[in-house]
């Protein structure tokens, strides 16, 4: 097995400034590091146990198979906060048949983002 020390998701946005405003301001993700200069400079955000890097520029958005999954302690509170910041909510929080509470938003390039609350009694939190 490879000894993985760190990991990150890499996104090449079509409009880097717009995407930085979305992830840094609208979602409020903290900046881990920045590198380079100009509009296509890299910005790496803290993303729970990993990182999200926006760098470079793409002529087209990521394919629809690219998705992000963000766990939060309270999906209803996240819904209120994100809506107040002007984030378009694709689908408000709903308790799914598998027991997770999921809300869906999308980044400026249409990347689907699941904002997920894992209830205290959900099996994902413990092994029976």
C-alpha angles and dihedrals in degrees: 000000000000113000101239111198100177140355140201142180114238120213125182103201124205089226110026096189092051091048092048089052090050099047098033102037109019096039093029096222114172119242115245095183144332129213139181127019139262131037094312095052118132125258121185117199130198108251108183106274093358142028139259116216122198111190140143123006135272129207091220136030121260115276117271090254090072110093137159126221116202120184116210130179094236123022094189091054090046089051092053094045096047094045089051088053091053098255110153109238110215091191127002121232114297129175104240125216088253089060102252121120107230134187122181129215131160133222121236091273091051097257104160113236122195112207103200136191116198107208117229093249096047116121091233086073095056144014112241 
